């Protein structure tokens, strides 16, 4: 991991500059694009080695959205040898994310774009811990594009698109009917459905961390619209004490604490429209006060050409290189460290990444779950495929599903949310 530091004072200056300065130019001339395409590769030194990134516009950006088709009889996602894949739950309405309570109750948020969102949380209870739910309950309704969930100090927190709210909660209750208490207003709206707001408790259970994606691709609508966005926010559980923990993260979603080093890690969706292979999504440790480049640069000091007229060089120079590249346009959303022991030893303290899949690449990328091994010192190694088989026919733009949330159950099995497929898969060691 990069041993870089960015002062809190600098981050405050960065955020001020973002809110008052300029906007990107996405309408570059064809002549300029051709010139950039011939400018040669860029390179970045990540925590797992040096990577080569093609020049901007070296390939054409292509819109290619997937279509869901039914799984053939007897077919399901494919895991490595020694693992078994089963259905944990099905016939759900866009089950985007899963949260496991301290008492092992399993909460699934059914949520989507504003016009399609079920806006509810369903709770499952596996009483005999056999990997099959015995009971299910309609736990919460009438939410507003909910995503992150958290139980802390007698409250059930929900991160809606526009607010963090909480409800009084008692362990084991089957539903909540009370009106919520607002904890914090959150910025809503924006580009390409960056509506998910994830939450996680701090290591000492005295802070809450909230992910908020950008409202644009690359600041093309003006940076005044990016206030409190493209960052991770830290607050006290009652909503006070807000500060920006880290910024320049275009769309951070999955977050978890490294069980060895204690660092916060996140999965981030990078920017679009400068080629099939730019810019790779990434998984990275998150430094307090850290600046990660968006929208002015990527992978450290590689300048985004759409900001050439207003390059913000001081910010570019301070940008931290992310730790692990996980492929371009993969929509890497889900992220969790594996802190159990049921899987073979190589998986212990490693991380799973749910890749929702591309919509803007000539050939599909993502549509799978990655595994990133970590060594005994908590350092990442090269990613590898873990759960695949979701692409039915790339040429026909057909897929069986889109994996997103990844969550570990107390028995050590892994739940994988396939939101477009309406299914939650369970992967267990045989």
Buried (B, 14 or more C-beta within 10 A) or exposed (E): BBEEEBEEEBBBBBBEBBBEBBBBBBEBEEEBBEBBBEEEEBEBEBBBEEBEBBBBBBBEBBEBEBEBBEBEEEEBBBBBEEBEBEEBBEEBBBBBBBBBBEEEBBBBBBBBEBEEBBBBBBBBBBEEEEBBBEEBBEBBEEBBBBBBBBBBEEBBBBBBBBBBBBBEBEEEBEEBEEEBBEBBEBBBEBBBEBBBBBBBBBEEEEBBBBBBBBBBBBBBBBBEBBEBBBBBBBBBBEBEEEEBBBBBBBBBBBBBBBBBBEBBBBBBBBBBBBBBBBBBBBBBBBBBBBBBBBBBBBBBBBBBBBBEEBBBEEBBEBBBBBBBBBBBBBBBBBBBBBEBEBBEEEBBBBBBBBBBBBBBBBEBBBBBBBBBBBEEEBBBBEBEBBBBBBBBEBEEBBBBBBBBBBBBBBBBBBBBBBBBBBBBBBBBBE
